Amino acid sequence: MMRSYKRTTAVYATLLPLLFACTSSYAQTKAAGSLNPPVETQPANSKYKPAFAGQTRIAGVKTKTPFTVTLLTKTLEHPWGICLLPDGRFLISEKMGTMAIVNTAGKVVKKITGLPAVVPDGQGGLLDVNIDPHFPTNKMIYWAYSEQASGGSLLAIAKGKLAADESKVENIEVIYRATPAYKGSLQFGSRIVFDKNGNLFVSTGERSGADIRMQAQSLNASIGKIIHITKNGKAVPGGPFAKTPNARPEIYAYGLRNPEGLAINPATGELWESEFGPRGGDEINIIRPGKNYGWPVVTYGIEYSGEKVGAGIQQKAGTQQPIYYWDPVVSPAGIAFYNSNVIPEWKGNLFVSGLSSMHIARLVIKNNKIVGEERLLKSEGERFRAVAVGKDGALYAITDSGRFYRVAKK
């Protein structure tokens, strides 16, 4: 009897945290206006437990506002990044080395060629693109791409002025290179966003290989990081590691795997990141200066082989917990905050492009916590690479196959 009693007590001790997590998630989602179960129904890859209630598999929400989904075009050439131009058109980067200016009807009105050569192997190529905050007067654009280098390839950041006829970029200059170079073709990152002072935040991948990924923990390497640089590629003064011996002063945060999404929350001014994990363990993080986000020491994922990553640790002093994670994965790419009043219930929500999951995740946020999740455009069967919000309050999305979608209020 005593052995049975101990066993029963142990079972309850195991279940109570899970019951609390479920109850808390339910309560959070009820506050967000929904009683739906979690949208994820598949078993997780691991038996790892979340660090707090609502960190994963939050209860579902459903958009109440009627909306339409319109396929604008399917002829883009492997699009990767998208940014909104001041006149309402979009500037879209294409993996093989070109850019396109596309209007809200989906028509490619300009094709930009003559950019520096890219290494389009694997996950490399022409990656993210963004425009200068003063673009209406200076016409400057910035982009990320994989560049051939001694010892392999690396992520490079370039800038240039869009020509008056919008067919080329003039006075091109490479302002930053994420070193060391590596012979692999995976996990470059990378997104570019501007801070309130016009400096650049750049996300860099750790290049995947078991022989290099530990560099994400090194302050003397710029891979697996969030980099903070000026428009000339120099470290923004006063960075968290500016006075740390042997550290690169441009490092803003570290311990990242493959950060393919980066956006500033307009409600708080904080920097948010989506991180492509291993097998399980895709993350949403709030990036704060000087913080360590754990990879590859801490993760909720496992190796693709099924083995543990390192020692199989999910929590460790001195590392940051993701505010949300997925297991199984959604393979998150580009992210965008909805900051329009056209669909009021979306205001302040984070939209996450899903690659292997083939949907766009809508995440409802309250007090920097995820309180609800919805899956959109699942029926399209597309790998969603990036999203953006148009001047018309519609959500626009690009896919790996070259499709361009508009999701708008009916």
C-alpha positions as CSV (number, residue, x, y, z in Angstrom):
1,M,0.0,0.0,0.0
2,M,2.8,2.4,0.9
3,R,4.5,1.8,-2.5
4,S,1.1,2.4,-4.3
5,Y,0.5,5.6,-2.3
6,K,4.0,6.9,-3.2
7,R,3.4,6.1,-6.9
8,T,0.0,7.8,-6.8
9,T,1.5,10.9,-5.1
10,A,4.2,11.0,-7.8
11,V,1.6,10.9,-10.6
12,Y,-0.3,13.8,-9.0
13,A,3.0,15.7,-8.6
14,T,3.7,15.3,-12.3
15,L,0.1,16.2,-13.4
16,L,-0.5,19.2,-11.3
17,P,1.9,21.6,-13.2
18,L,0.3,20.5,-16.5
19,L,-3.2,21.0,-15.1
20,F,-2.2,24.4,-13.9
21,A,-0.7,25.2,-17.4
22,C,-3.9,24.1,-19.2
23,T,-6.1,26.1,-16.7
24,S,-4.0,29.2,-17.0
25,S,-3.9,29.0,-20.8
26,Y,-7.7,28.6,-20.9
27,A,-8.1,31.6,-18.6
28,Q,-5.8,33.7,-20.7
29,T,-7.6,32.8,-23.9
30,K,-11.0,33.3,-22.3
31,A,-9.8,36.9,-21.6
32,A,-8.9,37.2,-25.3
33,G,-12.5,36.4,-26.2
34,S,-12.3,32.7,-27.2
35,L,-12.9,29.3,-25.7
36,N,-11.3,27.2,-28.5
37,P,-8.9,24.4,-27.8
38,P,-5.2,24.7,-28.9
39,V,-4.8,24.7,-32.7
40,E,-1.9,22.2,-32.4
41,T,-3.2,18.7,-32.0
42,Q,-0.2,16.6,-33.1
43,P,2.1,15.0,-30.5
44,A,5.3,16.8,-29.6
45,N,8.7,15.5,-30.6
46,S,9.9,15.5,-27.0
47,K,8.5,15.2,-23.5
48,Y,10.0,18.5,-22.4
49,K,7.8,20.6,-20.2
50,P,7.3,24.4,-20.6
51,A,8.8,26.7,-18.1
52,F,5.5,28.5,-17.5
53,A,1.8,28.3,-18.3
54,G,1.0,29.5,-21.8
55,Q,4.5,29.1,-23.2
56,T,3.3,26.6,-25.8
57,R,0.0,25.2,-27.2
58,I,-2.0,28.2,-26.1
59,A,-5.8,27.9,-26.7
60,G,-7.1,28.9,-30.1
61,V,-8.8,32.0,-31.3
62,K,-10.8,32.7,-34.4
63,T,-11.1,35.9,-36.4
64,K,-14.7,37.1,-36.2
65,T,-14.4,39.9,-38.8
66,P,-15.2,38.5,-42.3
67,F,-12.2,38.6,-44.6
68,T,-11.2,37.6,-48.1
69,V,-8.1,35.9,-49.4
70,T,-7.0,36.9,-52.8
71,L,-4.1,35.4,-54.8
72,L,-2.7,38.4,-56.6
73,T,0.0,36.6,-58.6
74,K,2.0,33.4,-58.7
75,T,4.9,34.5,-60.9
76,L,7.4,35.9,-58.4
77,E,10.8,34.2,-58.5
78,H,11.4,32.6,-55.2
79,P,10.5,35.7,-53.1
80,W,12.2,36.1,-49.7
81,G,11.8,39.5,-48.2
82,I,9.0,42.1,-48.5
83,C,8.8,45.7,-47.4
84,L,6.2,48.4,-47.8
85,L,7.1,51.5,-50.0
86,P,5.8,54.9,-49.0
87,D,3.4,55.0,-52.0
88,G,1.7,51.7,-51.0
89,R,3.6,49.4,-53.4
90,F,6.0,46.6,-52.2
91,L,9.7,46.0,-52.7
92,I,10.2,42.2,-52.8
93,S,13.6,40.5,-52.8
94,E,14.0,37.3,-54.9
95,K,16.3,34.5,-53.8
96,M,18.3,34.2,-57.1
97,G,19.5,37.8,-56.9
98,T,16.8,40.2,-58.2
99,M,14.2,42.5,-56.7
100,A,10.7,43.4,-57.8
101,I,8.5,46.3,-57.2
102,V,4.9,45.1,-57.0
103,N,1.7,47.0,-56.7
104,T,-1.3,46.1,-54.6
105,A,-2.9,44.3,-57.6
106,G,0.0,41.9,-57.8
107,K,1.6,43.4,-60.9
108,V,5.4,43.5,-61.1
109,V,5.8,47.1,-62.3
110,K,9.6,47.2,-62.0
111,K,12.4,44.6,-62.0
112,I,15.7,45.5,-60.3
113,T,18.8,43.7,-61.5
114,G,22.6,44.3,-61.4
115,L,22.9,43.5,-57.6
116,P,26.0,41.9,-56.2
117,A,26.3,38.1,-56.9
118,V,24.7,35.9,-54.4
119,V,25.3,32.3,-53.4
120,P,21.9,30.8,-54.0
121,D,22.7,27.3,-52.7
122,G,20.6,25.8,-49.9
123,Q,19.1,28.5,-47.7
124,G,21.4,31.2,-49.2
125,G,20.7,33.8,-51.9
126,L,19.2,37.3,-51.8
127,L,17.5,37.4,-48.5
128,D,15.8,40.3,-46.7
129,V,15.3,43.8,-47.9
130,N,14.3,47.0,-46.2
131,I,14.2,50.8,-47.0
132,D,15.8,53.6,-45.1
133,P,13.4,55.5,-42.8
134,H,14.2,58.6,-45.0
135,F,13.6,56.7,-48.2
136,P,11.2,59.4,-49.7
137,T,14.2,61.8,-49.9
138,N,17.3,59.6,-50.1
139,K,15.9,56.5,-51.9
140,M,18.3,54.2,-50.0
141,I,17.6,50.5,-49.6
142,Y,19.4,47.8,-47.5
143,W,19.5,44.1,-48.2
144,A,21.0,40.9,-46.8
145,Y,22.5,38.1,-49.0
146,S,24.8,35.1,-48.9
147,E,28.2,36.1,-50.3
148,Q,31.1,33.9,-51.5
149,A,34.2,34.4,-49.2
150,S,37.4,32.7,-48.4
151,G,36.6,29.6,-46.5
152,G,33.0,29.3,-47.7
153,S,30.1,31.8,-47.6
154,L,28.8,34.4,-45.2
155,L,25.9,36.8,-44.7
156,A,26.6,40.3,-46.1
157,I,24.6,43.5,-45.6
158,A,24.7,46.0,-48.5
159,K,23.1,49.3,-49.2
160,G,22.5,51.5,-52.3
161,K,20.4,54.1,-53.9
162,L,17.4,53.1,-56.0
163,A,17.8,54.7,-59.4
164,A,15.2,57.2,-60.6
165,D,13.9,54.7,-63.2
166,E,13.7,52.0,-60.4
167,S,15.5,49.5,-62.6
168,K,18.8,49.3,-60.7
169,V,20.6,50.3,-57.5
170,E,23.4,52.8,-57.6
171,N,26.5,53.3,-55.5
172,I,26.3,49.8,-53.9
173,E,28.3,49.3,-50.8
174,V,28.7,46.3,-48.5
175,I,28.6,47.7,-45.0
176,Y,28.8,44.5,-42.9
177,R,29.8,40.9,-43.1
178,A,28.9,38.3,-40.5
179,T,32.0,36.2,-39.8
180,P,33.4,33.6,-39.7
181,A,32.6,32.3,-43.1
182,Y,31.5,28.6,-43.4
183,K,31.3,26.0,-46.2
184,G,27.7,25.0,-45.4
185,S,24.7,26.5,-47.2
186,L,22.2,26.6,-44.3
187,Q,20.9,29.1,-41.8
188,F,22.0,32.5,-42.7
189,G,19.1,34.3,-40.9
190,S,18.4,37.1,-41.8
191,R,16.1,40.1,-41.4
192,I,16.8,43.8,-41.2
193,V,14.8,46.3,-39.2
194,F,15.5,49.9,-38.3
195,D,15.4,51.2,-34.7
196,K,13.9,54.6,-33.8
197,N,17.2,56.3,-34.4
198,G,17.6,54.9,-37.9
199,N,20.2,52.3,-37.0
200,L,19.9,48.7,-38.2
201,F,19.1,45.5,-36.3
202,V,20.3,42.5,-38.3
203,S,19.6,38.9,-37.4
204,T,22.3,36.3,-38.3
205,G,22.0,32.5,-38.4
206,E,24.6,30.2,-36.8
207,R,25.0,28.2,-40.1
208,S,23.7,24.9,-38.7
209,G,26.8,22.7,-38.7
210,A,27.6,20.9,-35.5
211,D,31.2,22.1,-35.9
212,I,30.3,25.8,-35.9
213,R,26.9,26.3,-34.2
214,M,28.6,26.7,-30.7
215,Q,29.8,30.1,-32.1
216,A,26.3,31.4,-31.4
217,Q,27.6,31.5,-27.8
218,S,30.8,33.3,-28.7
219,L,31.0,37.1,-28.3
220,N,33.9,37.0,-30.8
221,A,31.8,35.8,-33.7
222,S,28.9,37.5,-35.4
223,I,26.8,34.4,-36.3
224,G,23.8,33.3,-34.2
225,K,23.3,36.9,-33.1
226,I,21.3,40.1,-33.3
227,I,23.7,42.7,-34.6
228,H,23.2,46.5,-34.0
229,I,24.9,48.7,-36.6
230,T,24.8,52.2,-38.0
231,K,23.9,52.8,-41.7
232,N,27.7,52.7,-42.3
233,G,28.0,49.2,-40.7
234,K,29.7,50.3,-37.5
235,A,28.7,49.2,-34.1
236,V,26.1,51.5,-32.6
237,P,27.9,53.3,-29.7
238,G,27.1,52.1,-26.1
239,G,26.2,48.6,-27.0
240,P,25.9,46.0,-24.3
241,F,29.3,44.5,-25.1
242,A,31.1,47.6,-26.1
243,K,33.4,47.4,-23.1
244,T,33.7,43.6,-22.9
245,P,37.2,42.3,-23.7
246,N,37.4,40.4,-27.0
247,A,33.7,40.9,-27.7
248,R,32.4,42.4,-30.9
249,P,30.9,45.7,-30.0
250,E,28.1,45.4,-32.6
251,I,26.6,42.3,-30.8
252,Y,23.2,43.2,-29.3
253,A,22.0,39.7,-28.2
254,Y,23.3,36.2,-28.7
255,G,22.6,32.5,-28.5
256,L,20.3,32.3,-31.6
257,R,19.9,29.5,-34.1
258,N,18.2,30.7,-37.3
259,P,16.4,33.9,-36.7
260,E,14.3,34.4,-39.8
261,G,11.8,36.9,-38.4
262,L,12.5,40.3,-36.8
263,A,10.0,43.1,-36.1
264,I,9.6,46.0,-33.7
265,N,6.3,45.9,-31.7
266,P,4.8,49.4,-32.4
267,A,2.9,49.2,-29.0
268,T,6.0,48.9,-26.9
269,G,9.0,49.6,-29.1
270,E,10.6,46.3,-28.2
271,L,12.3,44.0,-30.7
272,W,10.6,40.6,-31.4
273,E,12.2,37.7,-33.1
274,S,11.0,34.4,-34.6
275,E,13.5,31.6,-34.4
276,F,13.6,28.5,-36.6
277,G,14.5,25.7,-34.1
278,P,15.7,22.1,-34.7
279,R,13.1,19.3,-34.5
280,G,10.7,21.1,-32.2
281,G,11.6,24.2,-30.3
282,D,10.6,27.0,-32.8
283,E,10.5,30.2,-30.7
284,I,9.2,33.7,-30.3
285,N,11.5,35.9,-28.3
286,I,11.6,39.5,-27.1
287,I,15.2,40.5,-27.8
288,R,16.8,42.6,-25.1
289,P,20.3,44.0,-25.1
290,G,23.1,41.8,-23.8
291,K,20.9,38.8,-23.2
292,N,21.7,35.1,-24.1
293,Y,18.9,33.2,-25.7
294,G,20.6,29.8,-25.1
295,W,21.2,28.1,-28.4
296,P,22.7,25.5,-28.7
297,V,23.0,24.9,-24.9
298,V,19.3,25.5,-24.1
299,T,16.4,24.4,-26.4
300,Y,13.0,22.8,-26.5
301,G,13.9,21.0,-29.6
302,I,15.8,17.8,-30.4
303,E,18.2,16.9,-33.2
304,Y,16.7,15.8,-36.5
305,S,18.1,12.3,-35.7
306,G,16.0,12.2,-32.5
307,E,18.9,12.6,-30.2
308,K,19.1,15.4,-27.6
309,V,20.7,18.7,-28.5
310,G,23.7,18.8,-26.2
311,A,22.7,17.8,-22.7
312,G,19.0,18.2,-23.5
313,I,18.6,21.3,-21.3
314,Q,15.5,23.6,-21.5
315,Q,16.3,26.0,-18.7
316,K,19.5,27.4,-17.4
317,A,20.5,30.4,-15.3
318,G,21.8,33.3,-17.4
319,T,19.7,32.4,-20.5
320,Q,16.3,33.8,-21.6
321,Q,13.2,31.7,-22.0
322,P,11.2,32.1,-25.2
323,I,7.9,33.8,-24.6
324,Y,6.4,31.1,-26.8
325,Y,7.5,27.9,-28.6
326,W,6.1,25.3,-30.9
327,D,6.6,21.5,-30.9
328,P,6.1,20.1,-33.5
329,V,7.6,22.9,-35.6
330,V,5.9,25.5,-37.7
331,S,9.3,26.6,-39.3
332,P,8.7,30.3,-38.7
333,A,10.1,32.8,-41.2
334,G,9.1,36.5,-41.5
335,I,6.9,38.2,-38.9
336,A,4.9,41.4,-38.8
337,F,2.8,43.3,-36.3
338,Y,-0.6,44.4,-37.4
339,N,-0.9,48.1,-36.6
340,S,-4.0,49.1,-38.5
341,N,-7.6,49.8,-37.4
342,V,-9.2,48.2,-40.4
343,I,-9.6,44.8,-38.6
344,P,-9.7,46.0,-35.0
345,E,-9.4,42.5,-33.4
346,W,-6.0,42.1,-35.2
347,K,-4.6,45.3,-33.8
348,G,-1.3,44.5,-32.0
349,N,-1.3,40.9,-33.1
350,L,1.8,39.2,-34.4
351,F,1.6,37.4,-37.7
352,V,4.2,34.6,-38.3
353,S,4.9,33.1,-41.7
354,G,5.1,29.3,-41.5
355,L,7.2,27.2,-43.9
356,S,6.8,23.5,-43.2
357,S,3.5,24.2,-41.4
358,M,2.2,25.9,-44.5
359,H,0.1,28.5,-42.8
360,I,0.3,32.0,-41.2
361,A,0.0,32.0,-37.5
362,R,-1.9,34.8,-35.8
363,L,-0.7,35.3,-32.2
364,V,-2.7,37.4,-29.8
365,I,-0.6,39.3,-27.3
366,K,-1.4,40.6,-23.8
367,N,1.2,42.0,-21.5
368,N,4.0,40.5,-23.6
369,K,2.4,37.0,-23.3
370,I,0.9,35.0,-26.1
371,V,-2.8,34.4,-25.1
372,G,-4.3,33.0,-28.3
373,E,-3.3,31.4,-31.6
374,E,-5.0,31.1,-35.0
375,R,-3.9,29.4,-38.2
376,L,-4.7,31.3,-41.4
377,L,-4.5,30.2,-45.1
378,K,-3.8,26.6,-44.2
379,S,-5.9,25.4,-47.2
380,E,-3.5,27.1,-49.7
381,G,-0.8,24.5,-49.1
382,E,2.0,27.1,-49.4
383,R,5.3,27.7,-47.7
384,F,4.8,31.2,-46.4
385,R,8.1,33.2,-46.3
386,A,7.2,36.7,-45.2
387,V,4.3,38.9,-44.4
388,A,3.7,42.7,-44.4
389,V,0.8,45.0,-43.6
390,G,-0.2,47.3,-46.4
391,K,-1.3,51.0,-46.3
392,D,-4.8,49.7,-46.9
393,G,-4.8,47.7,-43.7
394,A,-4.6,44.4,-45.5
395,L,-2.1,41.6,-44.7
396,Y,0.1,40.7,-47.6
397,A,2.1,37.4,-47.8
398,I,4.7,35.9,-50.2
399,T,5.4,32.2,-50.6
400,D,8.4,30.2,-51.7
401,S,6.6,29.1,-54.9
402,G,6.2,32.7,-56.0
403,R,2.7,33.5,-54.8
404,F,1.6,36.9,-53.5
405,Y,-1.6,37.0,-51.3
406,R,-3.8,39.7,-50.0
407,V,-5.9,39.0,-46.8
408,A,-8.4,41.9,-46.4
409,K,-11.6,42.8,-44.6
410,K,-14.6,41.7,-46.6
